Amino acid sequence: MELPPRPRGDELLRPGEMLDLRRRLRRLARGHDLTTVIACAFDPRTRMLPFVYAATHMAPAGVRAVGAAMLDAGFEKTRIVLQQWNPNFRPQQMRLDGRVPDLFMVSSMQLHSAACEGLTRDACRIDSRHRPLIVVGGPKAIYEPWNAFSADPLDPWGADVAVTGEEYVLLDLLEVLLSIRANGESLRSTFLRARNSSLLDDVPGLVYAQTDKAGVAEALVDTGVQRLLGDLDELPHPVLGYRLLEPPARRATLAAQALPAGRVARYSPIASLVMTFGCRFACPYCPIPAYNQRQHRAKSGGRIADEFQRLYQEYRIHNYFGTDDNFFNRKERALDIIETLARTEIDGAPLCKRVRWGTEVTLHDAFQLRDHFRTVRKAGVRALWMGIEDMTGSLVKKGQSVDKMTEVFRLLRWHGIWPMPMMMHHDAQPLISRGPAPAGLLNQVGLLRKAGAISMQVLMLVPATGSALYAGTYTSGMAYESVGGRRVEEHMLGGSHVVASFHPKPWRKQLNILAAYLYFYNPVRFLLALVRPKSRLYLVDAGEQLLGMKGLLLTARRTLGWALRLCLGNIRRRSAPPMSSLPMRSTEGLEADHALPGTRPAAAAGWKRSTAAVRCGRSGTELPASAGRT
């Protein structure tokens, strides 16, 4: 199910609203000595193609953005822990500034749900007298916030609140809490007072639990879909987040100091940067348009140039990945950024001599900008990941064709830009086809390679939370519950495992993915890249072949057993999507925005809404500990 739209004209924050909130929080921060730990959940079972290298060599943008927002707001005692770098980290043993943190946050994708639950459970075991306020966020919480709360009274673990939005939502929550926090009061105690007095209900983008006297969740309250930041220049600078990274280690505790600036590039040689959000294509398997409220948001070219300059000068990071949904989505906006970067210098040299970056685009939009590839290259772009999906358009039509692909790839390689196609396999696609139309998976992979693709990824169509097809994939019986007695787990929903199919022999689909990777990444192609290079990108081509072969071994090790189960085991199918076992409601007692159809409605509690207290809190006045009590 897609996220519902906000009322027309109310999708975005007012210009300057983020800047004003940041200023107010800096004033509040002076009176609160907060310590914060932000953990990025990571499940090592997801480390396979196409994410083998980036999974451990690129500090994720989400947790860094949250850390940057905290530091910018004046909370200097903040640490970011990446579970991929610190696999033995235990929240029970974390100490920052010699004490248990006031605030513990976990960010997670759906693939890493098991790791997120493990971190949250461990934090819940901290003695109640010292337990921090536990906040869960990230893509998992945005689409399935109920998974942050336990419905089992015999196992009452869970977060205190799930943030279903971006940085503004978290900062908005903190402003409410710090405005009423009493001297010496724990942040969690303040949160419980605010929750019980309905002071959180005017913060769109939260889900919190109604609990009984024992603290067991009985129902969930959804404050609605977030308002989005329209002008991304108002975000805190990403250079701040890198100052907070926990050094990689095998210990369960935290180090005395964050990772020194001189060592950041060693462990994160690739930096992810937010540049734009939004895509005009409405693919039914993609949640991006609905998440962005059909809006297109961006940073200015000057702001992006400044981020490149400061990150390079402070950390000497050379490689960057733009976390764009579709960077070429709007031609004028893309060209403005590109032309600004092409004119930018870093330490007396053109930007393209200091940094290299890549991002995601569509083939159709790349074709529209093909006459500007020289400027794109001067702006430092070295790689473009293109969602081609299926060249015949039988899965989705996004203006792709073999002729467009061939022309775009030829021009990209001529200008020294790496074409990085992304494909999707589906039930109707054979492994090999005959005839003029390249319907077969290997036929298309062969065309990509012939056209000059440097890397390639193939993922199976799976249920994607937040997409238009999500609920239907389950209600139709397409999605599996278990195969050969093994339950489908969330770490398997990345597209590398066949977990939803009507094909009579789904094991063939699993093997088709491996066959496509083997056809593209193999020793023969590695040698040909060196001996018979087709362009000046031959060293990059050979390097990608080596990385691809390593990733193929990991992928085969994790998926061949699943293929065997698909072949020999009994397949049990689901008839409904996973949904909240706890009833949910909006702040007005209506259907919750983040609840899937069929979720039990929750009766509104008899709490009074203290709008006067909210207004007083927003003014920056500190209220007594009894404020808002009913």
BAZALUM-509297 format. One record per residue (C-alpha): residue number from 1; x, y, z; residue in three letters. Coordinates in steps of 0.1 Angstrom, whole numbers, plus 5000, padded with zeros to 4 digits. Layout:
residues N
R   resi     c1     c2     c3   resn
R    NUM      X      Y      Z    ALA
...
END
This chain:
residues 630
R   resi     c1     c2     c3   resn
R      1   5000   5000   5000    MET
R      2   5013   5034   4991    GLU
R      3   5015   5061   5017    LEU
R      4   4984   5084   5015    PRO
R      5   4988   5119   5003    PRO
R      6   4986   5149   5026    ARG
R      7   4960   5176   5018    PRO
R      8   4968   5195   4986    ARG
R      9   4992   5224   4994    GLY
R     10   5002   5209   5028    ASP
R     11   5028   5184   5015    GLU
R     12   5058   5206   5022    LEU
R     13   5071   5226   5051    LEU
R     14   5071   5263   5048    ARG
R     15   5103   5278   5034    PRO
R     16   5127   5285   5063    GLY
R     17   5108   5263   5088    GLU
R     18   5137   5238   5091    MET
R     19   5161   5267   5097    LEU
R     20   5139   5282   5124    ASP
R     21   5136   5248   5141    LEU
R     22   5174   5243   5141    ARG
R     23   5179   5278   5157    ARG
R     24   5153   5271   5184    ARG
R     25   5169   5238   5192    LEU
R     26   5203   5253   5196    ARG
R     27   5189   5276   5223    ARG
R     28   5172   5247   5240    LEU
R     29   5203   5225   5239    ALA
R     30   5222   5248   5262    ARG
R     31   5201   5237   5291    GLY
R     32   5202   5200   5284    HIS
R     33   5233   5179   5286    ASP
R     34   5221   5151   5262    LEU
R     35   5241   5121   5252    THR
R     36   5230   5102   5221    THR
R     37   5239   5070   5203    VAL
R     38   5226   5063   5168    ILE
R     39   5229   5027   5155    ALA
R     40   5227   5016   5119    CYS
R     41   5213   4980   5119    ALA
R     42   5230   4956   5095    PHE
R     43   5223   4920   5087    ASP
R     44   5254   4903   5072    PRO
R     45   5232   4878   5054    ARG
R     46   5223   4906   5029    THR
R     47   5259   4910   5017    ARG
R     48   5257   4897   4982    MET
R     49   5253   4911   4947    LEU
R     50   5248   4939   4939    PRO
R     51   5257   4953   4973    PHE
R     52   5289   4934   4982    VAL
R     53   5313   4964   4982    TYR
R     54   5291   4993   4991    ALA
R     55   5275   4975   5021    ALA
R     56   5307   4978   5041    THR
R     57   5326   5006   5024    HIS
R     58   5301   5034   5024    MET
R     59   5288   5050   5056    ALA
R     60   5250   5052   5051    PRO
R     61   5235   5086   5045    ALA
R     62   5205   5081   5068    GLY
R     63   5223   5077   5101    VAL
R     64   5249   5104   5092    ARG
R     65   5220   5128   5084    ALA
R     66   5205   5122   5118    VAL
R     67   5239   5126   5135    GLY
R     68   5245   5158   5116    ALA
R     69   5211   5172   5126    ALA
R     70   5219   5164   5163    MET
R     71   5253   5180   5162    LEU
R     72   5240   5210   5143    ASP
R     73   5213   5214   5170    ALA
R     74   5239   5216   5197    GLY
R     75   5240   5181   5210    PHE
R     76   5278   5174   5207    GLU
R     77   5278   5142   5227    LYS
R     78   5265   5121   5198    THR
R     79   5280   5089   5184    ARG
R     80   5271   5069   5152    ILE
R     81   5276   5031   5154    VAL
R     82   5275   5012   5121    LEU
R     83   5268   4975   5128    GLN
R     84   5286   4965   5096    GLN
R     85   5317   4980   5112    TRP
R     86   5309   4970   5148    ASN
R     87   5292   4936   5147    PRO
R     88   5295   4929   5184    ASN
R     89   5281   4963   5196    PHE
R     90   5257   4958   5225    ARG
R     91   5234   4987   5236    PRO
R     92   5234   4973   5272    GLN
R     93   5271   4980   5274    GLN
R     94   5272   5014   5256    MET
R     95   5285   5043   5276    ARG
R     96   5291   5078   5263    LEU
R     97   5306   5105   5284    ASP
R     98   5308   5079   5312    GLY
R     99   5271   5072   5313    ARG
R    100   5242   5054   5296    VAL
R    101   5230   5077   5268    PRO
R    102   5198   5097   5272    ASP
R    103   5187   5088   5237    LEU
R    104   5193   5056   5217    PHE
R    105   5182   5056   5180    MET
R    106   5182   5027   5156    VAL
R    107   5179   5032   5118    SER
R    108   5170   5002   5096    SER
R    109   5160   4991   5062    MET
R    110   5135   4963   5058    GLN
R    111   5163   4939   5049    LEU
R    112   5180   4945   5083    HIS
R    113   5148   4941   5104    SER
R    114   5162   4912   5125    ALA
R    115   5193   4932   5134    ALA
R    116   5171   4962   5143    CYS
R    117   5150   4941   5166    GLU
R    118   5181   4926   5182    GLY
R    119   5195   4961   5190    LEU
R    120   5161   4973   5203    THR
R    121   5156   4942   5225    ARG
R    122   5191   4947   5239    ASP
R    123   5185   4983   5248    ALA
R    124   5152   4973   5265    CYS
R    125   5172   4952   5289    ARG
R    126   5189   4983   5304    ILE
R    127   5178   4989   5339    ASP
R    128   5146   5010   5339    SER
R    129   5162   5037   5361    ARG
R    130   5188   5044   5334    HIS
R    131   5170   5032   5302    ARG
R    132   5173   5057   5273    PRO
R    133   5145   5069   5252    LEU
R    134   5145   5044   5223    ILE
R    135   5136   5057   5189    VAL
R    136   5134   5036   5157    VAL
R    137   5135   5051   5123    GLY
R    138   5146   5046   5087    GLY
R    139   5128   5029   5057    PRO
R    140   5116   5000   5079    LYS
R    141   5098   5024   5103    ALA
R    142   5084   5046   5075    ILE
R    143   5064   5018   5060    TYR
R    144   5060   4992   5088    GLU
R    145   5063   5012   5121    PRO
R    146   5043   4986   5141    TRP
R    147   5073   4962   5139    ASN
R    148   5091   4984   5164    ALA
R    149   5066   4974   5191    PHE
R    150   5059   4940   5207    SER
R    151   5023   4928   5210    ALA
R    152   5033   4899   5233    ASP
R    153   5026   4907   5270    PRO
R    154   5051   4879   5279    LEU
R    155   5078   4895   5258    ASP
R    156   5072   4933   5261    PRO
R    157   5102   4947   5242    TRP
R    158   5098   4976   5219    GLY
R    159   5108   5011   5210    ALA
R    160   5092   5041   5227    ASP
R    161   5084   5058   5194    VAL
R    162   5089   5052   5157    ALA
R    163   5098   5081   5135    VAL
R    164   5081   5077   5101    THR
R    165   5098   5106   5085    GLY
R    166   5130   5126   5079    GLU
R    167   5153   5147   5101    GLU
R    168   5127   5174   5107    TYR
R    169   5103   5150   5124    VAL
R    170   5130   5139   5149    LEU
R    171   5140   5175   5156    LEU
R    172   5103   5185   5160    ASP
R    173   5099   5157   5186    LEU
R    174   5130   5168   5205    LEU
R    175   5117   5204   5206    GLU
R    176   5085   5193   5222    VAL
R    177   5103   5171   5248    LEU
R    178   5130   5196   5257    LEU
R    179   5104   5224   5261    SER
R    180   5088   5205   5290    ILE
R    181   5117   5186   5304    ARG
R    182   5123   5192   5341    ALA
R    183   5158   5195   5357    ASN
R    184   5173   5161   5363    GLY
R    185   5144   5143   5346    GLU
R    186   5153   5115   5322    SER
R    187   5144   5121   5286    LEU
R    188   5123   5089   5285    ARG
R    189   5103   5101   5315    SER
R    190   5096   5134   5297    THR
R    191   5085   5114   5266    PHE
R    192   5060   5094   5286    LEU
R    193   5045   5126   5301    ARG
R    194   5043   5142   5267    ALA
R    195   5027   5110   5252    ARG
R    196   5001   5106   5280    ASN
R    197   4992   5143   5276    SER
R    198   4988   5141   5238    SER
R    199   5016   5167   5233    LEU
R    200   5031   5145   5205    LEU
R    201   4999   5145   5184    ASP
R    202   5008   5177   5166    ASP
R    203   5041   5162   5153    VAL
R    204   5033   5145   5120    PRO
R    205   5055   5115   5113    GLY
R    206   5053   5096   5147    LEU
R    207   5039   5063   5158    VAL
R    208   5038   5055   5195    TYR
R    209   5022   5029   5218    ALA
R    210   4994   5032   5242    GLN
R    211   5004   5010   5271    THR
R    212   4989   4994   5302    ASP
R    213   5001   5000   5337    LYS
R    214   5028   4974   5332    ALA
R    215   5041   4992   5301    GLY
R    216   5028   4966   5276    VAL
R    217   5016   4980   5243    ALA
R    218   4979   4978   5238    GLU
R    219   4974   5000   5207    ALA
R    220   4994   5023   5184    LEU
R    221   4988   5060   5177    VAL
R    222   4998   5073   5143    ASP
R    223   5002   5111   5141    THR
R    224   5000   5110   5103    GLY
R    225   5023   5113   5072    VAL
R    226   5052   5137   5076    GLN
R    227   5055   5171   5059    ARG
R    228   5085   5171   5036    LEU
R    229   5113   5196   5035    LEU
R    230   5111   5212   5001    GLY
R    231   5144   5231   4999    ASP
R    232   5171   5206   5007    LEU
R    233   5196   5234   5012    ASP
R    234   5180   5238   5047    GLU
R    235   5194   5205   5058    LEU
R    236   5224   5204   5082    PRO
R    237   5257   5200   5063    HIS
R    238   5267   5163   5058    PRO
R    239   5303   5171   5068    VAL
R    240   5291   5170   5105    LEU
R    241   5279   5134   5104    GLY
R    242   5314   5120   5096    TYR
R    243   5327   5136   5128    ARG
R    244   5306   5112   5149    LEU
R    245   5314   5077   5135    LEU
R    246   5324   5050   5159    GLU
R    247   5358   5034   5149    PRO
R    248   5354   4999   5135    PRO
R    249   5361   4973   5162    ALA
R    250   5350   4939   5176    ARG
R    251   5342   4952   5210    ARG
R    252   5307   4955   5225    ALA
R    253   5313   4989   5240    THR
R    254   5320   5023   5226    LEU
R    255   5355   5038   5221    ALA
R    256   5365   5069   5240    ALA
R    257   5367   5090   5209    GLN
R    258   5350   5090   5175    ALA
R    259   5369   5080   5143    LEU
R    260   5396   5106   5136    PRO
R    261   5391   5126   5104    ALA
R    262   5423   5113   5089    GLY
R    263   5409   5077   5090    ARG
R    264   5374   5083   5077    VAL
R    265   5383   5077   5040    ALA
R    266   5401   5045   5049    ARG
R    267   5369   5029   5061    TYR
R    268   5344   5048   5040    SER
R    269   5362   5054   5007    PRO
R    270   5327   5062   4992    ILE
R    271   5305   5089   5006    ALA
R    272   5268   5090   5000    SER
R    273   5253   5124   4993    LEU
R    274   5217   5136   4992    VAL
R    275   5212   5157   4961    MET
R    276   5176   5153   4949    THR
R    277   5145   5134   4958    PHE
R    278   5116   5123   4936    GLY
R    279   5108   5106   4903    CYS
R    280   5081   5114   4878    ARG
R    281   5077   5077   4867    PHE
R    282   5049   5059   4886    ALA
R    283   5061   5023   4885    CYS
R    284   5036   5002   4905    PRO
R    285   5064   4982   4923    TYR
R    286   5082   5014   4935    CYS
R    287   5073   5034   4967    PRO
R    288   5093   5065   4957    ILE
R    289   5066   5088   4941    PRO
R    290   5041   5083   4970    ALA
R    291   5068   5087   4997    TYR
R    292   5077   5121   4981    ASN
R    293   5040   5131   4979    GLN
R    294   5046   5134   4941    ARG
R    295   5070   5162   4948    GLN
R    296   5105   5169   4933    HIS
R    297   5130   5182   4958    ARG
R    298   5166   5192   4954    ALA
R    299   5196   5210   4967    LYS
R    300   5211   5239   4947    SER
R    301   5242   5234   4926    GLY
R    302   5261   5258   4949    GLY
R    303   5252   5238   4980    ARG
R    304   5262   5205   4964    ILE
R    305   5295   5221   4953    ALA
R    306   5302   5233   4988    ASP
R    307   5295   5198   5002    GLU
R    308   5320   5182   4978    PHE
R    309   5346   5209   4987    GLN
R    310   5342   5205   5025    ARG
R    311   5341   5167   5025    LEU
R    312   5372   5165   5003    TYR
R    313   5391   5191   5023    GLN
R    314   5382   5176   5057    GLU
R    315   5383   5139   5050    TYR
R    316   5400   5135   5016    ARG
R    317   5372   5114   5002    ILE
R    318   5375   5111   4965    HIS
R    319   5344   5089   4956    ASN
R    320   5308   5098   4960    TYR
R    321   5274   5083   4954    PHE
R    322   5243   5105   4949    GLY
R    323   5213   5090   4967    THR
R    324   5190   5103   4940    ASP
R    325   5158   5086   4929    ASP
R    326   5163   5100   4894    ASN
R    327   5189   5127   4891    PHE
R    328   5179   5136   4855    PHE
R    329   5143   5137   4865    ASN
R    330   5140   5174   4856    ARG
R    331   5163   5185   4828    LYS
R    332   5167   5222   4838    GLU
R    333   5174   5214   4874    ARG
R    334   5199   5187   4866    ALA
R    335   5217   5210   4841    LEU
R    336   5219   5238   4867    ASP
R    337   5236   5214   4892    ILE
R    338   5259   5199   4865    ILE
R    339   5270   5233   4851    GLU
R    340   5277   5247   4886    THR
R    341   5298   5217   4895    LEU
R    342   5317   5219   4861    ALA
R    343   5327   5254   4871    ARG
R    344   5337   5245   4906    THR
R    345   5373   5242   4918    GLU
R    346   5387   5224   4948    ILE
R    347   5421   5234   4961    ASP
R    348   5429   5252   4928    GLY
R    349   5419   5223   4905    ALA
R    350   5387   5215   4886    PRO
R    351   5362   5195   4907    LEU
R    352   5364   5166   4883    CYS
R    353   5402   5162   4891    LYS
R    354   5395   5159   4928    ARG
R    355   5363   5139   4932    VAL
R    356   5344   5113   4912    ARG
R    357   5307   5106   4917    TRP
R    358   5278   5086   4903    GLY
R    359   5241   5085   4908    THR
R    360   5209   5069   4895    GLU
R    361   5190   5080   4864    VAL
R    362   5166   5064   4839    THR
R    363   5176   5055   4804    LEU
R    364   5148   5077   4789    HIS
R    365   5161   5108   4808    ASP
R    366   5197   5100   4800    ALA
R    367   5188   5099   4763    PHE
R    368   5172   5134   4766    GLN
R    369   5205   5148   4780    LEU
R    370   5229   5129   4757    ARG
R    371   5241   5162   4741    ASP
R    372   5253   5173   4776    HIS
R    373   5274   5143   4785    PHE
R    374   5306   5163   4781    ARG
R    375   5295   5188   4807    THR
R    376   5283   5159   4829    VAL
R    377   5318   5144   4828    ARG
R    378   5333   5178   4836    LYS
R    379   5311   5179   4866    ALA
R    380   5329   5149   4880    GLY
R    381   5303   5122   4871    VAL
R    382   5320   5089   4864    ARG
R    383   5291   5064   4867    ALA
R    384   5254   5063   4860    LEU
R    385   5232   5036   4874    TRP
R    386   5202   5032   4851    MET
R    387   5170   5014   4859    GLY
R    388   5164   4997   4826    ILE
R    389   5144   4968   4842    GLU
R    390   5134   4950   4810    ASP
R    391   5144   4963   4776    MET
R    392   5112   4951   4759    THR
R    393   5090   4971   4783    GLY
R    394   5069   4940   4791    SER
R    395   5074   4946   4829    LEU
R    396   5071   4984   4829    VAL
R    397   5074   5010   4802    LYS
R    398   5098   5039   4810    LYS
R    399   5108   5049   4775    GLY
R    400   5135   5022   4773    GLN
R    401   5146   5005   4741    SER
R    402   5176   4987   4727    VAL
R    403   5184   5015   4703    ASP
R    404   5183   5041   4731    LYS
R    405   5204   5019   4753    MET
R    406   5230   5014   4726    THR
R    407   5233   5051   4718    GLU
R    408   5234   5062   4754    VAL
R    409   5260   5036   4765    PHE
R    410   5282   5045   4735    ARG
R    411   5282   5082   4743    LEU
R    412   5288   5076   4780    LEU
R    413   5318   5054   4774    ARG
R    414   5331   5079   4749    TRP
R    415   5331   5106   4776    HIS
R    416   5346   5083   4802    GLY
R    417   5314   5076   4822    ILE
R    418   5306   5041   4833    TRP
R    419   5271   5027   4822    PRO
R    420   5257   5006   4852    MET
R    421   5224   4991   4842    PRO
R    422   5199   4976   4867    MET
R    423   5176   4948   4855    MET
R    424   5146   4931   4870    MET
R    425   5137   4895   4863    HIS
R    426   5100   4884   4864    HIS
R    427   5078   4854   4858    ASP
R    428   5071   4861   4821    ALA
R    429   5108   4865   4811    GLN
R    430   5126   4834   4798    PRO
R    431   5163   4828   4803    LEU
R    432   5169   4827   4765    ILE
R    433   5146   4838   4737    SER
R    434   5146   4833   4700    ARG
R    435   5136   4858   4674    GLY
R    436   5142   4895   4668    PRO
R    437   5129   4907   4702    ALA
R    438   5155   4903   4730    PRO
R    439   5129   4890   4756    ALA
R    440   5153   4865   4772    GLY
R    441   5173   4875   4803    LEU
R    442   5206   4864   4788    LEU
R    443   5198   4880   4755    ASN
R    444   5194   4913   4773    GLN
R    445   5225   4908   4794    VAL
R    446   5245   4901   4762    GLY
R    447   5232   4933   4746    LEU
R    448   5242   4953   4777    LEU
R    449   5277   4939   4777    ARG
R    450   5281   4944   4739    LYS
R    451   5269   4980   4744    ALA
R    452   5296   4986   4770    GLY
R    453   5280   4981   4804    ALA
R    454   5307   4982   4831    ILE
R    455   5286   4964   4858    SER
R    456   5251   4949   4859    MET
R    457   5226   4939   4885    GLN
R    458   5196   4916   4882    VAL
R    459   5170   4914   4909    LEU
R    460   5138   4894   4911    MET
R    461   5105   4912   4915    LEU
R    462   5095   4910   4952    VAL
R    463   5069   4926   4974    PRO
R    464   5081   4962   4980    ALA
R    465   5066   4979   5011    THR
R    466   5050   5012   5003    GLY
R    467   5043   5003   4966    SER
R    468   5010   5001   4948    ALA
R    469   5015   4963   4942    LEU
R    470   5025   4955   4978    TYR
R    471   4992   4943   4993    ALA
R    472   4981   4926   4960    GLY
R    473   5012   4905   4958    THR
R    474   5001   4889   4991    TYR
R    475   4963   4887   4986    THR
R    476   4968   4871   4952    SER
R    477   4988   4843   4967    GLY
R    478   5020   4852   4948    MET
R    479   5041   4858   4979    ALA
R    480   5056   4828   4997    TYR
R    481   5052   4822   5034    GLU
R    482   5077   4793   5036    SER
R    483   5095   4770   5012    VAL
R    484   5106   4735   5022    GLY
R    485   5099   4743   5059    GLY
R    486   5120   4775   5059    ARG
R    487   5101   4807   5066    ARG
R    488   5107   4836   5042    VAL
R    489   5126   4862   5063    GLU
R    490   5129   4899   5057    GLU
R    491   5166   4897   5049    HIS
R    492   5155   4878   5018    MET
R    493   5133   4906   5004    LEU
R    494   5161   4924   4986    GLY
R    495   5154   4908   4952    GLY
R    496   5182   4882   4953    SER
R    497   5159   4855   4965    HIS
R    498   5128   4843   4947    VAL
R    499   5101   4848   4973    VAL
R    500   5071   4857   4951    ALA
R    501   5062   4839   4919    SER
R    502   5034   4821   4901    PHE
R    503   5060   4803   4879    HIS
R    504   5055   4765   4880    PRO
R    505   5092   4760   4884    LYS
R    506   5104   4789   4905    PRO
R    507   5138   4773   4911    TRP
R    508   5145   4781   4875    ARG
R    509   5140   4818   4882    LYS
R    510   5165   4816   4911    GLN
R    511   5191   4799   4889    LEU
R    512   5184   4824   4861    ASN
R    513   5196   4852   4882    ILE
R    514   5229   4833   4889    LEU
R    515   5232   4824   4852    ALA
R    516   5229   4861   4843    ALA
R    517   5255   4872   4867    TYR
R    518   5278   4844   4856    LEU
R    519   5273   4853   4820    TYR
R    520   5283   4889   4828    PHE
R    521   5310   4883   4854    TYR
R    522   5335   4856   4846    ASN
R    523   5373   4851   4840    PRO
R    524   5369   4851   4802    VAL
R    525   5354   4886   4803    ARG
R    526   5380   4897   4828    PHE
R    527   5408   4887   4804    LEU
R    528   5391   4902   4774    LEU
R    529   5388   4935   4792    ALA
R    530   5426   4936   4796    LEU
R    531   5437   4920   4763    VAL
R    532   5411   4934   4740    ARG
R    533   5398   4966   4756    PRO
R    534   5369   4983   4739    LYS
R    535   5376   5017   4754    SER
R    536   5398   5037   4778    ARG
R    537   5377   5023   4807    LEU
R    538   5394   4988   4804    TYR
R    539   5410   4990   4838    LEU
R    540   5377   4999   4854    VAL
R    541   5360   4971   4834    ASP
R    542   5385   4946   4847    ALA
R    543   5382   4958   4883    GLY
R    544   5344   4955   4881    GLU
R    545   5348   4920   4868    GLN
R    546   5369   4910   4898    LEU
R    547   5344   4925   4923    LEU
R    548   5315   4909   4904    GLY
R    549   5331   4874   4905    MET
R    550   5337   4878   4943    LYS
R    551   5301   4889   4948    GLY
R    552   5289   4860   4926    LEU
R    553   5305   4835   4949    LEU
R    554   5288   4851   4979    LEU
R    555   5255   4852   4961    THR
R    556   5257   4816   4950    ALA
R    557   5266   4804   4985    ARG
R    558   5235   4822   5000    ARG
R    559   5210   4813   4972    THR
R    560   5218   4779   4959    LEU
R    561   5203   4762   4989    GLY
R    562   5171   4783   4985    TRP
R    563   5170   4771   4948    ALA
R    564   5171   4735   4960    LEU
R    565   5142   4742   4984    ARG
R    566   5123   4758   4956    LEU
R    567   5128   4727   4935    CYS
R    568   5122   4699   4961    LEU
R    569   5103   4716   4990    GLY
R    570   5066   4724   4996    ASN
R    571   5057   4760   4990    ILE
R    572   5032   4777   5013    ARG
R    573   5017   4809   5001    ARG
R    574   5005   4839   5020    ARG
R    575   4969   4853   5016    SER
R    576   4975   4886   5034    ALA
R    577   5004   4910   5038    PRO
R    578   5022   4912   5071    PRO
R    579   5004   4939   5092    MET
R    580   5003   4952   5127    SER
R    581   4991   4927   5154    SER
R    582   4984   4958   5175    LEU
R    583   4953   4979   5167    PRO
R    584   4961   5013   5152    MET
R    585   4944   5047   5151    ARG
R    586   4950   5083   5141    SER
R    587   4952   5110   5167    THR
R    588   4915   5118   5160    GLU
R    589   4905   5081   5165    GLY
R    590   4902   5074   5128    LEU
R    591   4921   5050   5105    GLU
R    592   4959   5053   5108    ALA
R    593   4978   5066   5078    ASP
R    594   5005   5039   5081    HIS
R    595   4982   5010   5087    ALA
R    596   4976   4984   5060    LEU
R    597   4940   4976   5050    PRO
R    598   4926   4951   5074    GLY
R    599   4945   4964   5105    THR
R    600   4923   4964   5136    ARG
R    601   4912   4999   5145    PRO
R    602   4920   5011   5180    ALA
R    603   4895   5030   5202    ALA
R    604   4906   5065   5210    ALA
R    605   4918   5069   5246    ALA
R    606   4903   5094   5269    GLY
R    607   4933   5117   5269    TRP
R    608   4928   5154   5266    LYS
R    609   4947   5173   5239    ARG
R    610   4967   5200   5255    SER
R    611   4971   5224   5226    THR
R    612   4979   5253   5249    ALA
R    613   5008   5234   5264    ALA
R    614   5020   5226   5228    VAL
R    615   5019   5262   5219    ARG
R    616   5037   5272   5251    CYS
R    617   5064   5245   5244    GLY
R    618   5070   5258   5209    ARG
R    619   5076   5292   5223    SER
R    620   5107   5279   5240    GLY
R    621   5094   5283   5275    THR
R    622   5104   5255   5298    GLU
R    623   5073   5240   5316    LEU
R    624   5073   5224   5350    PRO
R    625   5073   5186   5353    ALA
R    626   5036   5185   5360    SER
R    627   5027   5203   5328    ALA
R    628   5002   5185   5306    GLY
R    629   4992   5159   5332    ARG
R    630   4956   5147   5331    THR
END
